[in-house]
């Protein structure tokens, strides 16, 4: 099962707000021996969100979608999820109870009576309308929940809410997946390396060691290493260790000037 991330919001694409979801999700996954396979950014347009979600649902991947699940006119994710699945939006009973509990809390904090029929409170219940068949994702910040359908989970765009909710999904629903995607990387600096010259060796490494992937990160103006290539392998141990030993042996045999070795 691959893991994907969808980030919804014009404010990210316009630069009004800096995305904090991608680095945090990578961090949360790595702490659990998991890795992100893909990520998508999409603006607040239903004609763009819906096909992205349709693809997410059909992929079979574990997907997190951040943003657009509020109840203002620029929030479209709940509606797009329903459209992608071909199901109606319905008021989830548990979501209703949680949202009403939140409204009671706010009223008590303000010293005011709770008025469930007040127009603004009725509007807040829109946040509990989820595609039919959804499950609740609890929100420890303010109780207003997100939701999951299949392997796709939807959380708010606010990092303070989204990140604990993603963590909950990973730990409560996907604990058996933990550790199944843990990879290690071994790499070495090849001074004045040329990718076109090194490509045959890279291809040979991947042929000899199935499941190990080679990567090449060239740099032309590094302040310490100057022009160089960071050449390495990544995958599961112990195959990575053996593949990296082979890679270094071949580089030395070819007379390459090697520098720092890095293990991640």
Secondary structure, 3 states (H helix, E strand, C coil): CCEEEEEECHHHHHCCCCCCHHHHHHHHHHCCCCCCCEEEEECCCHHHHHHHHHHHHHHCCEEEEECCCCCCCCCCHHHHHHHHHCCCEEECHHHHHHHHHHHHHHHHHHCCCCCCCCHHHHHHHHHHEEECCCEEECCCCCCCCEEEECCEEEECCCHHHHHHHHHHHHHHHCHHHCCCCCCEEEEEEEECCCHHHHHHHHHHHHHHCCCCEEEEEEEEEECCCEEEEEEEEEECCCHHHHHHHHHHHHHHHCCCEEEEEEEC
